[in-house]
Amino acid sequence: MKQLVTYCTATLLTFAVLLPSQADDPKSDGTKVQTTKSEGEESESKPSESKDSETKNSDGKQPEPEEKTTTDNEKSADKSKAKTDNEKSDDKSKKSTQDNIVAEEWANLTRRKDEIFQRLEDLKVEYDKTDLDDVDARAAIRIRYLESVGEFKQQLYPLMVKVAPQAFKLDPEDYDAGEIVLGDTYGKNQYQEAAKIAEQLIKVGQKTKIVLNVAGVAYFALHEFEKSKEVLEIAKRLGKVDVKLKGAFYLKHTMDYADYWKREQEIRNREAAATGNAALPRVVFETSRGRITFELFENEAPNTVANFIRLVGYKFYNETRFHRVVPGFMVQGGDPLSKDLNPSNDGTGGPGYVIDCECYRPDARFHFRGSLCMAHAGKHTGGSQFFITYLPTPQLNPVDGNKNKHTVFGRVVEGMEIVDQLEKNDPIKKAYVLRKRNHVYRPVTKRDPRRRF
């Protein structure tokens, strides 16, 4: 019973990462219209005496003002303006009504949530007070408890997820709404949005365990390692570092990664400046969700790149599927067996040979968000399978102490938002080489004794 209480009452984020969010509506910028004087308009007025003389008739009397006539165009313009003003007023009224509906709906949902959580606490107290020998009574309480958990998870929470984004827009200080939206974006690898929401919640004093840890990890994913360290240090001081969200793990690596990132940026700047045959090769995946472009690190992983380019040229990856997706870590593909109708063999196939790992080279690249890496079943067992990281992965880097090192042989240069959206069994419709250097790509391979393809 104690575990069930913790399970249901600890945080809404547990369920938030499993459910979809709603996108914000785009807003357009207004344009200021600048007025200028018409051609021939005088900048200075004439003396008053001259004005008086010009406006009098020959008999010395002031002329009667001419009756102003309104043209059809002017009438139409007036009507159009009135209509526009009415439409704006109607739009404001509709928005106000919609906001009221959302606010009322959200208030009802949070009230139901509080009632369920209070019921769970009451049932826990009742369960603890019930005699241990009264098995039937304790079993009945347990059933009621599980029914309440089911009511929250299956009935109430999906409704809260649907309304939370709108409720959070109306009230950025609403922690329940903010936490749901935060968990939803974070669980979908949308780290930029997750960091933005966490900042809003922290700003209004919501320095909870969930908010601080999600903010710290999101900053780490975005290569903002100083910010990550700052937020996770606050969580540590407050005793709110979360093991499940790996706050302590990423805090430990913030300083090292600040140095790694500085070095990586220097390398990328040199690569961006390269021209002609010195420019790095690029490969494109056309997936069911959109286009992803990779730049390949031929300088530091030449054999792995040669293998990848050759397989792409053979159309090896066409119609293969992303058979493994781990939110907060990576998405994996490249198995030819993923094309069949047997999911039990996904992840076990390859090209029939293996290549050596190149993560033991002194110039081996490190893992960052969007890194393209070789998957393997142990040292020097890579073949065709690869993975793309959602965030930096210190545990896979080519440093002393890491037992599970992997070769980084490229990175996403376009379409990271597509990578974030990939789901299990999404296909690579077509893979092709966008550019390559002027030489033959012939990898050094070894026969795979475990050959299954």
FIROMAR-968962 format. One record per residue (C-alpha): x, y, z; residue in one letter; residue number from 1. Coordinates in nm, 3 decimals. Last residue first. Layout:
N
PT       px       py       pz  rest   nr
PT        X        Y        Z     A  NUM
...
end
This chain:
453
PT       px       py       pz  rest   nr
PT    2.188   -1.191   -4.248     F  453
PT    2.242   -1.370   -3.921     R  452
PT    2.623   -1.373   -3.901     R  451
PT    2.752   -1.445   -3.553     R  450
PT    3.105   -1.515   -3.685     P  449
PT    3.099   -1.171   -3.851     D  448
PT    3.365   -1.165   -4.123     R  447
PT    3.598   -0.870   -4.098     K  446
PT    3.581   -0.537   -4.278     T  445
PT    3.813   -0.262   -4.400     V  444
PT    3.593   -0.006   -4.569     P  443
PT    3.613    0.091   -4.938     R  442
PT    3.503    0.448   -5.011     Y  441
PT    3.670    0.538   -5.342     V  440
PT    3.799    0.894   -5.364     H  439
PT    3.673    1.243   -5.447     N  438
PT    3.510    1.336   -5.120     R  437
PT    3.139    1.297   -5.064     K  436
PT    2.813    1.482   -5.120     R  435
PT    2.441    1.423   -5.075     L  434
PT    2.470    1.047   -5.039     V  433
PT    2.131    0.876   -5.029     Y  432
PT    1.888    0.712   -4.789     A  431
PT    1.526    0.640   -4.877     K  430
PT    1.204    0.553   -4.697     K  429
PT    1.369    0.522   -4.358     I  428
PT    1.077    0.374   -4.169     P  427
PT    0.911    0.458   -3.835     D  426
PT    0.899    0.129   -3.643     N  425
PT    0.941    0.291   -3.298     K  424
PT    0.874    0.662   -3.303     E  423
PT    1.068    0.953   -3.443     L  422
PT    0.960    1.301   -3.332     Q  421
PT    1.292    1.412   -3.180     D  420
PT    1.475    1.299   -3.493     V  419
PT    1.247    1.521   -3.701     I  418
PT    1.330    1.822   -3.480     E  417
PT    1.695    1.737   -3.540     M  416
PT    1.626    1.787   -3.911     G  415
PT    1.942    1.948   -4.043     E  414
PT    2.305    1.920   -3.929     V  413
PT    2.270    1.586   -3.749     V  412
PT    2.610    1.453   -3.648     R  411
PT    2.872    1.211   -3.768     G  410
PT    3.106    0.920   -3.688     F  409
PT    3.081    0.891   -3.310     V  408
PT    3.229    0.550   -3.225     T  407
PT    3.096    0.390   -2.910     H  406
PT    3.250    0.319   -2.568     K  405
PT    3.088    0.083   -2.318     N  404
PT    3.360    0.029   -2.059     K  403
PT    3.402    0.395   -1.974     N  402
PT    3.681    0.432   -1.717     G  401
PT    3.924    0.614   -1.942     D  400
PT    3.749    0.833   -2.195     V  399
PT    3.608    0.763   -2.541     P  398
PT    3.252    0.873   -2.455     N  397
PT    2.960    0.635   -2.406     L  396
PT    2.881    0.713   -2.040     Q  395
PT    2.894    1.087   -2.104     P  394
PT    2.584    1.080   -2.330     T  393
PT    2.504    1.427   -2.465     P  392
PT    2.135    1.459   -2.559     L  391
PT    1.889    1.305   -2.804     Y  390
PT    2.157    1.074   -2.943     T  389
PT    2.130    0.913   -3.286     I  388
PT    2.197    0.539   -3.316     F  387
PT    2.359    0.313   -3.571     F  386
PT    2.330   -0.044   -3.697     Q  385
PT    2.526   -0.143   -4.005     S  384
PT    2.825   -0.339   -3.880     G  383
PT    2.970   -0.286   -3.534     G  382
PT    3.134   -0.578   -3.353     T  381
PT    3.478   -0.428   -3.276     H  380
PT    3.421   -0.405   -2.898     K  379
PT    3.084   -0.536   -2.789     G  378
PT    2.732   -0.584   -2.925     A  377
PT    2.754   -0.274   -3.142     H  376
PT    2.580    0.051   -3.232     A  375
PT    2.781    0.307   -3.426     M  374
PT    2.709    0.674   -3.357     C  373
PT    2.544    0.978   -3.515     L  372
PT    2.549    1.265   -3.263     S  371
PT    2.238    1.485   -3.247     G  370
PT    2.291    1.612   -2.892     R  369
PT    2.653    1.550   -2.801     F  368
PT    2.877    1.243   -2.787     H  367
PT    3.254    1.286   -2.819     F  366
PT    3.480    1.260   -3.124     R  365
PT    3.786    1.032   -3.141     A  364
PT    4.118    1.216   -3.190     D  363
PT    4.326    0.977   -2.978     P  362
PT    4.169    0.679   -3.157     R  361
PT    3.990    0.433   -2.932     Y  360
PT    3.645    0.535   -3.056     C  359
PT    3.730    0.393   -3.398     E  358
PT    3.555    0.059   -3.345     C  357
PT    3.660   -0.216   -3.582     D  356
PT    3.424   -0.333   -3.855     I  355
PT    3.191   -0.633   -3.870     V  354
PT    3.054   -0.853   -4.148     Y  353
PT    2.723   -1.001   -4.260     G  352
PT    2.551   -0.664   -4.313     P  351
PT    2.369   -0.667   -3.979     G  350
PT    2.081   -0.816   -3.788     G  349
PT    2.001   -0.865   -3.418     T  348
PT    1.822   -0.539   -3.339     G  347
PT    1.482   -0.658   -3.456     D  346
PT    1.453   -1.036   -3.432     N  345
PT    1.140   -1.042   -3.214     S  344
PT    0.967   -0.783   -3.435     P  343
PT    0.898   -1.043   -3.708     N  342
PT    0.723   -0.884   -4.004     L  341
PT    1.041   -0.822   -4.202     D  340
PT    1.206   -0.485   -4.269     K  339
PT    1.355   -0.464   -3.919     S  338
PT    1.582   -0.752   -4.019     L  337
PT    1.794   -0.508   -4.219     P  336
PT    1.897   -0.337   -3.892     D  335
PT    2.005    0.025   -3.943     G  334
PT    1.812    0.190   -3.661     G  333
PT    1.840    0.330   -3.309     Q  332
PT    1.688    0.632   -3.134     V  331
PT    1.868    0.781   -2.831     M  330
PT    1.874    0.878   -2.463     F  329
PT    1.601    1.091   -2.304     G  328
PT    1.333    0.892   -2.481     P  327
PT    1.456    0.541   -2.576     V  326
PT    1.349    0.442   -2.929     V  325
PT    1.449    0.107   -3.080     R  324
PT    1.350   -0.042   -3.417     H  323
PT    1.396    0.264   -3.635     F  322
PT    1.295    0.092   -3.955     R  321
PT    1.464   -0.030   -4.272     T  320
PT    1.285    0.068   -4.594     E  319
PT    1.607    0.188   -4.764     N  318
PT    1.907    0.132   -4.538     Y  317
PT    2.099   -0.099   -4.770     F  316
PT    2.049    0.122   -5.074     K  315
PT    2.393   -0.001   -5.193     Y  314
PT    2.515    0.360   -5.190     G  313
PT    2.393    0.395   -4.830     V  312
PT    2.589    0.084   -4.738     L  311
PT    2.900    0.226   -4.907     R  310
PT    2.861    0.561   -4.733     I  309
PT    2.826    0.392   -4.392     F  308
PT    3.128    0.166   -4.440     N  307
PT    3.348    0.453   -4.559     A  306
PT    3.230    0.663   -4.263     V  305
PT    3.321    0.386   -4.018     T  304
PT    3.661    0.350   -4.187     N  303
PT    3.736    0.721   -4.181     P  302
PT    3.634    0.792   -3.818     A  301
PT    3.830    1.105   -3.714     E  300
PT    3.869    1.287   -4.048     N  299
PT    3.564    1.124   -4.207     E  298
PT    3.332    1.276   -3.949     F  297
PT    3.007    1.255   -4.147     L  296
PT    2.753    1.538   -4.176     E  295
PT    2.401    1.407   -4.146     F  294
PT    2.079    1.540   -4.300     T  293
PT    1.736    1.432   -4.175     I  292
PT    1.422    1.474   -4.387     R  291
PT    1.068    1.421   -4.268     G  290
PT    0.841    1.208   -4.055     R  289
PT    0.819    0.899   -4.277     S  288
PT    1.193    0.926   -4.324     T  287
PT    1.409    1.061   -4.607     E  286
PT    1.759    1.008   -4.471     F  285
PT    2.032    1.227   -4.619     V  284
PT    2.409    1.175   -4.620     V  283
PT    2.686    1.434   -4.611     R  282
PT    3.060    1.407   -4.669     P  281
PT    3.295    1.658   -4.504     L  280
PT    3.449    1.941   -4.705     A  279
PT    3.820    1.892   -4.780     A  278
PT    3.749    1.798   -5.142     N  277
PT    3.621    2.148   -5.210     G  276
PT    3.583    2.371   -4.907     T  275
PT    3.653    2.358   -4.534     A  274
PT    3.535    2.657   -4.328     A  273
PT    3.250    2.464   -4.168     A  272
PT    3.491    2.190   -4.065     E  271
PT    3.719    2.440   -3.892     R  270
PT    3.423    2.586   -3.703     N  269
PT    3.305    2.236   -3.612     R  268
PT    3.644    2.152   -3.462     I  267
PT    3.644    2.470   -3.250     E  266
PT    3.289    2.397   -3.140     Q  265
PT    3.390    2.047   -3.031     E  264
PT    3.675    2.182   -2.818     R  263
PT    3.444    2.422   -2.635     K  262
PT    3.187    2.144   -2.600     W  261
PT    3.436    1.906   -2.441     Y  260
PT    3.545    2.174   -2.193     D  259
PT    3.186    2.251   -2.085     A  258
PT    3.131    1.876   -2.087     Y  257
PT    3.388    1.820   -1.816     D  256
PT    3.228    2.089   -1.600     M  255
PT    2.874    1.959   -1.640     T  254
PT    2.959    1.589   -1.591     H  253
PT    2.884    1.543   -1.221     K  252
PT    2.568    1.752   -1.254     L  251
PT    2.452    1.514   -1.526     Y  250
PT    2.467    1.211   -1.298     F  249
PT    2.321    1.396   -0.998     A  248
PT    2.017    1.505   -1.200     G  247
PT    1.962    1.158   -1.341     K  246
PT    1.586    1.208   -1.388     L  245
PT    1.519    0.895   -1.181     K  244
PT    1.778    0.991   -0.921     V  243
PT    1.628    1.336   -0.853     D  242
PT    1.841    1.603   -0.683     V  241
PT    1.609    1.783   -0.442     K  240
PT    1.820    1.819   -0.126     G  239
PT    1.790    2.197   -0.141     L  238
PT    2.165    2.239   -0.191     R  237
PT    2.161    1.969   -0.461     K  236
PT    1.869    2.127   -0.646     A  235
PT    2.050    2.462   -0.642     I  234
PT    2.362    2.289   -0.777     E  233
PT    2.142    2.136   -1.050     L  232
PT    2.032    2.484   -1.158     V  231
PT    2.383    2.633   -1.175     E  230
PT    2.540    2.325   -1.334     K  229
PT    2.283    2.316   -1.613     S  228
PT    2.325    2.689   -1.674     K  227
PT    2.701    2.640   -1.713     E  226
PT    2.644    2.338   -1.937     F  225
PT    2.425    2.504   -2.196     E  224
PT    2.482    2.224   -2.450     H  223
PT    2.106    2.202   -2.519     L  222
PT    2.087    1.857   -2.360     A  221
PT    2.261    1.989   -2.049     F  220
PT    2.012    2.275   -2.031     Y  219
PT    1.728    2.020   -2.049     A  218
PT    1.894    1.811   -1.774     V  217
PT    1.913    2.108   -1.538     G  216
PT    1.560    2.232   -1.614     A  215
PT    1.415    1.882   -1.569     V  214
PT    1.597    1.850   -1.237     N  213
PT    1.485    2.187   -1.104     L  212
PT    1.122    2.148   -1.212     V  211
PT    1.079    1.792   -1.083     I  210
PT    1.241    1.855   -0.746     K  209
PT    1.040    2.172   -0.689     T  208
PT    1.170    2.526   -0.720     K  207
PT    0.829    2.673   -0.807     Q  206
PT    0.906    3.030   -0.700     G  205
PT    0.742    3.226   -0.982     V  204
PT    1.072    3.246   -1.175     K  203
PT    1.131    2.874   -1.122     I  202
PT    0.805    2.798   -1.302     L  201
PT    0.884    3.025   -1.596     Q  200
PT    1.238    2.886   -1.624     E  199
PT    1.098    2.531   -1.625     A  198
PT    0.868    2.626   -1.914     I  197
PT    1.160    2.764   -2.120     K  196
PT    1.380    2.463   -2.040     A  195
PT    1.105    2.224   -2.151     A  194
PT    1.053    2.421   -2.473     E  193
PT    1.420    2.398   -2.567     Q  192
PT    1.439    2.038   -2.448     Y  191
PT    1.169    1.898   -2.673     Q  190
PT    1.287    1.540   -2.616     N  189
PT    0.926    1.416   -2.615     K  188
PT    0.934    1.334   -2.243     G  187
PT    1.059    1.687   -2.173     Y  186
PT    0.766    1.839   -2.362     T  185
PT    0.508    1.631   -2.175     D  184
PT    0.672    1.666   -1.836     G  183
PT    0.682    2.044   -1.864     L  182
PT    0.323    2.064   -1.989     V  181
PT    0.209    1.853   -1.693     I  180
PT    0.426    2.045   -1.446     E  179
PT    0.301    2.381   -1.570     G  178
PT   -0.064    2.282   -1.541     A  177
PT   -0.021    2.155   -1.185     D  176
PT    0.203    2.449   -1.091     Y  175
PT   -0.033    2.725   -1.199     D  174
PT    0.196    3.031   -1.193     E  173
PT    0.192    3.065   -1.572     P  172
PT   -0.187    3.128   -1.552     D  171
PT   -0.375    3.170   -1.879     L  170
PT   -0.102    3.008   -2.085     K  169
PT   -0.078    2.728   -1.829     F  168
PT   -0.451    2.661   -1.859     A  167
PT   -0.424    2.634   -2.237     Q  166
PT   -0.136    2.386   -2.213     P  165
PT   -0.310    2.193   -1.930     A  164
PT   -0.643    2.124   -2.105     V  163
PT   -0.556    1.805   -2.294     K  162
PT   -0.315    1.675   -2.032     V  161
PT   -0.579    1.726   -1.763     M  160
PT   -0.832    1.524   -1.962     L  159
PT   -0.584    1.238   -2.001     P  158
PT   -0.523    1.259   -1.622     Y  157
PT   -0.885    1.222   -1.516     L  156
PT   -1.006    0.900   -1.672     Q  155
PT   -0.730    0.641   -1.707     Q  154
PT   -0.467    0.751   -1.458     K  153
PT   -0.688    0.919   -1.197     F  152
PT   -0.974    0.670   -1.203     E  151
PT   -0.725    0.383   -1.210     G  150
PT   -0.557    0.510   -0.893     V  149
PT   -0.899    0.542   -0.732     S  148
PT   -0.988    0.185   -0.830     E  147
PT   -0.656    0.066   -0.690     L  146
PT   -0.738    0.226   -0.354     Y  145
PT   -1.086    0.082   -0.346     R  144
PT   -0.939   -0.264   -0.411     I  143
PT   -0.680   -0.216   -0.135     R  142
PT   -0.948   -0.113    0.109     I  141
PT   -1.142   -0.431    0.029     A  140
PT   -0.829   -0.643    0.077     A  139
PT   -0.766   -0.484    0.416     R  138
PT   -1.123   -0.560    0.523     A  137
PT   -1.100   -0.921    0.404     D  136
PT   -0.766   -0.985    0.573     V  135
PT   -0.876   -0.868    0.918     D  134
PT   -0.578   -1.025    1.093     D  133
PT   -0.361   -0.720    1.034     L  132
PT   -0.618   -0.502    1.210     D  131
PT   -0.710   -0.193    1.010     T  130
PT   -0.540    0.126    1.120     K  129
PT   -0.279    0.118    0.841     D  128
PT   -0.549    0.060    0.578     Y  127
PT   -0.763    0.347    0.707     E  126
PT   -0.464    0.583    0.696     V  125
PT   -0.381    0.467    0.342     K  124
PT   -0.744    0.503    0.241     L  123
PT   -0.746    0.861    0.369     D  122
PT   -0.432    0.942    0.170     E  121
PT   -0.585    0.793   -0.143     L  120
PT   -0.907    0.986   -0.090     R  119
PT   -0.705    1.306   -0.055     Q  118
PT   -0.536    1.232   -0.387     F  117
PT   -0.872    1.166   -0.551     I  116
PT   -1.027    1.486   -0.414     E  115
PT   -0.724    1.692   -0.515     D  114
PT   -0.748    1.555   -0.870     K  113
PT   -1.119    1.627   -0.886     R  112
PT   -1.052    1.987   -0.781     R  111
PT   -0.776    2.008   -1.040     T  110
PT   -1.020    1.898   -1.309     L  109
PT   -1.295    2.136   -1.201     N  108
PT   -1.056    2.432   -1.191     A  107
PT   -0.925    2.335   -1.535     W  106
PT   -1.276    2.335   -1.681     E  105
PT   -1.355    2.672   -1.525     E  104
PT   -1.033    2.830   -1.652     A  103
PT   -1.081    2.682   -1.999     V  102
PT   -1.441    2.807   -2.021     I  101
PT   -1.338    3.150   -1.897     N  100
PT   -1.060    3.166   -2.157     D   99
PT   -1.308    3.068   -2.428     Q   98
PT   -1.548    3.344   -2.322     T   97
PT   -1.270    3.602   -2.315     S   96
PT   -1.153    3.487   -2.655     K   95
PT   -1.507    3.513   -2.794     K   94
PT   -1.550    3.863   -2.653     S   93
PT   -1.217    3.974   -2.791     K   92
PT   -1.307    3.832   -3.131     D   91
PT   -1.649    4.001   -3.120     D   90
PT   -1.489    4.337   -3.041     S   89
PT   -1.243    4.290   -3.324     K   88
PT   -1.531    4.197   -3.555     E   87
PT   -1.726    4.506   -3.446     N   86
PT   -1.426    4.731   -3.513     D   85
PT   -1.384    4.572   -3.855     T   84
PT   -1.752    4.625   -3.936     K   83
PT   -1.734    4.989   -3.828     A   82
PT   -1.427    5.036   -4.043     K   81
PT   -1.599    4.873   -4.341     S   80
PT   -1.908    5.088   -4.292     K   79
PT   -1.699    5.403   -4.281     D   78
PT   -1.504    5.293   -4.590     A   77
PT   -1.827    5.224   -4.777     S   76
PT   -1.961    5.567   -4.686     K   75
PT   -1.636    5.723   -4.802     E   74
PT   -1.653    5.533   -5.130     N   73
PT   -2.016    5.637   -5.184     D   72
PT   -1.916    6.001   -5.145     T   71
PT   -2.007    6.217   -4.850     T   70
PT   -2.087    6.582   -4.926     T   69
PT   -1.972    6.870   -4.709     K   68
PT   -2.195    7.176   -4.729     E   67
PT   -1.987    7.478   -4.810     E   66
PT   -1.928    7.720   -4.529     P   65
PT   -2.101    8.055   -4.581     E   64
PT   -1.860    8.318   -4.701     P   63
PT   -1.737    8.581   -4.455     Q   62
PT   -1.861    8.924   -4.549     K   61
PT   -1.649    9.205   -4.696     G   60
PT   -1.872    9.261   -5.001     D   59
PT   -1.604    9.115   -5.228     S   58
PT   -1.612    8.792   -5.030     N   57
PT   -1.371    8.725   -4.744     K   56
PT   -1.146    8.418   -4.708     T   55
PT   -0.849    8.560   -4.892     E   54
PT   -0.825    8.874   -4.692     S   53
PT   -0.836    8.688   -4.366     D   52
PT   -0.566    8.448   -4.471     K   51
PT   -0.335    8.728   -4.582     S   50
PT   -0.369    8.896   -4.249     E   49
PT   -0.293    8.573   -4.069     S   48
PT    0.047    8.533   -4.235     P   47
PT    0.079    8.219   -4.450     K   46
PT    0.141    7.877   -4.296     S   45
PT    0.478    7.700   -4.332     E   44
PT    0.545    7.343   -4.452     S   43
PT    0.351    7.370   -4.771     E   42
PT    0.208    7.052   -4.930     E   41
PT    0.328    7.017   -5.292     G   40
PT    0.368    6.633   -5.273     E   39
PT    0.176    6.479   -4.985     S   38
PT    0.319    6.481   -4.636     K   37
PT    0.419    6.147   -4.494     T   36
PT    0.243    5.884   -4.282     T   35
PT    0.418    5.576   -4.134     Q   34
PT    0.214    5.257   -4.085     V   33
PT    0.334    5.043   -3.793     K   32
PT    0.325    4.671   -3.867     T   31
PT    0.192    4.415   -3.614     G   30
PT    0.375    4.087   -3.557     D   29
PT    0.194    3.756   -3.613     S   28
PT    0.120    3.500   -3.343     K   27
PT    0.151    3.129   -3.390     P   26
PT   -0.085    2.901   -3.193     D   25
PT    0.094    2.694   -2.932     D   24
PT    0.122    2.321   -2.995     A   23
PT   -0.077    2.067   -2.795     Q   22
PT    0.091    1.794   -2.594     S   21
PT    0.092    1.417   -2.624     P   20
PT    0.100    1.163   -2.335     L   19
PT    0.362    0.929   -2.195     L   18
PT    0.591    1.187   -2.040     V   17
PT    0.302    1.326   -1.835     A   16
PT    0.234    1.004   -1.643     F   15
PT    0.531    1.012   -1.410     T   14
PT    0.528    1.392   -1.432     L   13
PT    0.215    1.410   -1.217     L   12
PT    0.425    1.361   -0.907     T   11
PT    0.449    1.180   -0.571     A   10
PT    0.081    1.105   -0.520     T    9
PT    0.011    0.799   -0.733     C    8
PT    0.326    0.594   -0.700     Y    7
PT    0.402    0.703   -0.344     T    6
PT    0.058    0.590   -0.233     V    5
PT    0.096    0.264   -0.425     L    4
PT    0.431    0.192   -0.264     Q    3
PT    0.283    0.239    0.083     K    2
PT    0.000    0.000    0.000     M    1
end
